[in-house]
Amino acid sequence: MKDFFSLKIYTPDGILFSSSAKMISATNSLGEFGVLPGHTIFASDIVEGDLKIVDDKDQEVFFNVGKGLISVESDEVTVALENGIKK
């Protein structure tokens, strides 16, 4: 199993994040969730709040985000948000 996955986060203003990551966590309409390498195929909403990434250098990166969607397929994770800003 790979240690990383490809993560791209988009907003209407452009690409907010594009790199390899070890973990992403956010909140959907049911509560907090996380994605690690090897995660099963998954799609969900994202609600306004905090989004956390652990990048490929073990650095934690935090964003304040608006509503959006996440898609997980194989080793690619794609997030589309109404807005977002790095903390």
LODO-50533 format. One line per 10 residues: number of its first residue (from 1); their letters; for each residue x, y, z of N, C-alpha, C. Coordinates in steps of 0.05 Angstrom, whole numbers, plus 32768, in hexadecimal, padded with zeros to 4 digits. Last residue first. Layout:
% LODO-50533
NUM = a = X:Y:Z:X:Y:Z:X:Y:Z  ...
% end
This chain:
% LODO-50533
87 = kkignelavt = 7F99:823E:8089:7F9B:824B:80A3:7FB8:8251:80A9  7F82:824A:8047:7F96:823D:8059:7F98:824C:8073  7F3F:8247:8034:7F56:8258:803A:7F68:8249:804D  7F0A:8240:8005:7F1C:8235:8019:7F34:8247:801C  7ECB:8230:7FE5:7EE1:8242:7FED:7EF2:8235:8001  7EB1:8204:7FD1:7EA7:821F:7FCA:7EBC:8234:7FD0  7EDC:81CF:7FB9:7ED0:81DF:7FCE:7EC5:81F9:7FC3  7EED:818E:7FAB:7EE3:81A6:7F9F:7ED3:81B6:7FB4  7F20:815F:7FAD:7F0E:816F:7FBD:7F06:8188:7FAD  7F37:811F:7FA1:7F31:8139:7F95:7F1C:8146:7FA6
77 = vedsevsilg = 7F69:80EF:7FA4:7F54:80FC:7FB3:7F50:8118:7FA7  7F82:80B2:7F8D:7F7D:80CE:7F86:7F65:80D9:7F96  7F8A:807C:7F8E:7F9D:808D:7F9C:7F9A:80AB:7F95  7F48:806B:7F8B:7F63:8060:7F8A:7F76:8072:7F9A  7F25:80A3:7F99:7F26:808D:7F86:7F42:8084:7F83  7EFA:80CF:7FB8:7F12:80BE:7FBC:7F10:80A7:7FA9  7EE3:8110:7FBA:7EE2:80F7:7FAC:7EFD:80E8:7FB0  7EBB:8141:7FDB:7ED5:8132:7FD9:7ED0:8118:7FCA  7EA0:8183:7FD7:7E9E:8167:7FD2:7EBA:815B:7FD2  7E88:81BA:8001:7E95:81AE:7FEA:7E90:8190:7FE8
67 = kgvnffveqd = 7E88:81F9:8026:7E7C:81DF:801D:7E8A:81D5:8004  7EC8:8213:803A:7EAB:8215:8036:7EA1:81F9:802E  7EFE:820F:806B:7EF1:820A:8051:7ED3:820E:8052  7F3D:821C:8081:7F21:8222:8087:7F12:8221:806D  7F71:81EC:8087:7F62:81FF:8077:7F47:8204:8084  7FB4:81D8:8098:7F98:81DD:80A0:7F8B:81F1:808D  7FE3:81A6:8098:7FDA:81BD:808A:7FBC:81C0:8090  801A:8187:80B6:7FFD:818B:80B7:7FF6:81A6:80AA  804C:8161:8097:8044:817B:80A0:8025:817C:80A0  8062:8133:8081:8057:8131:809C:8050:814D:80A8
57 = kddvikldge = 806B:8138:804D:8082:813F:805E:807A:813F:807B  803B:8132:8033:804F:811C:8030:8069:8121:8040  800C:814D:8064:8018:814A:8049:802E:8135:8049  7FCF:8148:807E:7FEB:8141:8085:7FF8:813C:806B  7F9C:8178:8083:7FAB:8166:8072:7FC6:8160:8080  7F5A:818A:8096:7F76:8185:809E:7F83:8172:808A  7F2A:81BB:8099:7F34:81A4:8089:7F51:81A2:8090  7EF2:81D7:80BC:7F0F:81D2:80B9:7F15:81B9:80A8  7EB8:81F0:809A:7EC8:81EA:80B2:7EE5:81E7:80AC  7E7F:81DC:8076:7E91:81F1:807F:7E9F:81E9:8099
47 = vidsafithg = 7E81:8197:805F:7E73:81AE:806A:7E88:81C3:8072  7E82:816E:8027:7E92:817A:803C:7E83:8193:8045  7E68:812E:8010:7E67:814B:8013:7E7B:8154:8027  7E8C:80F9:7FF0:7E7D:8105:8005:7E7B:8123:8002  7EA3:80B9:7FDC:7E9A:80D4:7FD4:7E89:80DF:7FEA  7ED2:8086:7FD2:7EC2:8095:7FE4:7EBB:80B0:7FD8  7EF5:8049:7FD2:7EE8:805D:7FC1:7ED3:806B:7FD3  7F1F:8041:800C:7F0C:8037:7FF8:7F01:804F:7FE8  7F64:8055:8014:7F47:8058:801B:7F36:804D:8005  7F99:8057:800B:7F8C:803D:8008:7F6E:803D:800F
37 = plvgfeglsn = 7FA9:808A:8039:7FB0:807B:8021:7FA3:805F:8021  7F6D:80A5:8059:7F89:809D:805A:7F90:808E:803F  7F40:80D4:806E:7F48:80C3:8058:7F66:80BE:805B  7F0A:80DF:809E:7F26:80E1:8095:7F2B:80CE:807E  7ED6:8108:80B9:7EE0:80F0:80AC:7EFD:80F5:80A4  7EA2:8120:80E5:7EBE:8121:80DB:7EC5:8106:80CE  7E5D:8120:80CD:7E72:8123:80E1:7E8D:8123:80D4  7E36:8122:80A7:7E32:810E:80BC:7E48:8111:80D2  7E45:8148:8082:7E2B:814C:808F:7E26:8138:80A5  7E8C:814A:8090:7E75:8149:807E:7E5B:814C:808E
27 = tasimkasss = 7ECC:8165:809A:7EB2:815F:80A6:7E9D:815E:8090  7F0D:8147:8093:7EFA:815D:8090:7EE0:8154:809D  7F50:8135:8085:7F38:8132:8096:7F27:814B:8092  7F81:810F:8065:7F70:8126:8063:7F58:8121:8076  7FC4:80F7:805F:7FAA:80F6:806C:7F9B:8111:8066  7FF0:80FA:8040:7FED:80E2:804F:7FD1:80E0:805C  7FF8:8114:7FFD:7FEF:8116:8019:7FEE:80FB:8025  8014:813B:7FC8:800F:8121:7FD5:8008:8126:7FF2  7FEF:8173:7FAD:8007:8165:7FB5:8000:8149:7FBF  7FCF:81AC:7FAD:7FD5:8197:7F9A:7FF0:818A:7FA1
17 = fligdptyik = 7F9F:81DB:7FC0:7FB4:81C8:7FC9:7FB7:81B3:7FB4  7F80:81FF:7FA4:7F87:8206:7FBF:7F9E:81F4:7FCA  7F7A:8217:7F64:7F83:8200:7F74:7F8C:8209:7F8F  7F44:8248:7F5F:7F5B:8239:7F55:7F61:8221:7F67  7F14:825F:7F6D:7F2B:8271:7F69:7F44:8262:7F5F  7EF1:8236:7F78:7EED:8246:7F60:7F04:8259:7F59  7F20:8203:7F8D:7F0C:8216:7F93:7F06:8226:7F79  7F3A:81C1:7F98:7F33:81D6:7F86:7F1E:81E9:7F93  7F6E:8197:7FAA:7F57:81A6:7FB5:7F53:81BF:7FA3  7F89:8158:7FA3:7F84:8172:7F95:7F6B:817E:7FA1
7 = lsffdkm = 7FB7:8127:7FB3:7FA1:8137:7FBC:7FA0:8152:7FAD  7FCC:80E5:7FAE:7FCC:80FF:7FA1:7FB3:810E:7FAA  7FE5:80C5:7FE9:7FD2:80C7:7FD3:7FD4:80E2:7FC7  8016:8099:8008:800A:80B3:8001:7FF4:80AF:7FEC  8029:8067:800F:8029:8078:8026:801B:8092:8022  8009:802D:7FF1:8018:8046:7FEF:8015:8056:8009  8011:7FE8:8000:8000:8000:8000:8012:8019:8000
% end
